């Protein structure tokens, strides 16, 4: 099975909101497209309010990107388990996403271009 991965600048300003707070805001986000899947926006760690994130126990492995470490978002009213992930040591083909995080968009987490 072969995966075609494309990484490019996301363009514009992107934000992540959850629990009434802005968790990330960046003009340097990148968009990763893997095969036919929907694009995923990755935020530079420096542009993420890491104080809202707790390292989770979940770890997954992608044959094309490597091992993903997960984070839970902690808001005033709830904890959103495994809501963000990062490839701390990605494979060479996707080295551009090292030190970047992505977030699962949901009813409680907004990932949007502003």
Steps between C-alpha positions, in 0.01 A plus 500: 500500500645832397403833648549826316554777753514866408591774749453865411445832678138522617482869407337771708446494874370180663359459850395222734226575754365282779316572823477870420878538465732542204747212526701580189532780250749492216594650167758221463267198503551229240248278327573129465308304239532122502361325194125560469453598865386847604782750565626530858634832629809480722595788731854586607542406866622855568154628396306260727406581862649177636366584849159378375640162394585196710705219353276195456596133517381426148764443232437386144731411215455599136717310251555824306535762775628309803386495863238752612482619859157622615387785724175569682356851508415620851230768514320657797212256471641181345797304372494407133694176486751442219387816318840594357803314373860557402770307318798569726743312275325471163635298211733686266233537228289715737775662707325837450236410762753451781412741785146545360166391647169417338156504661187292443223738399170421673195664655729604787819584306505745210791502255446782255651761278417854608 
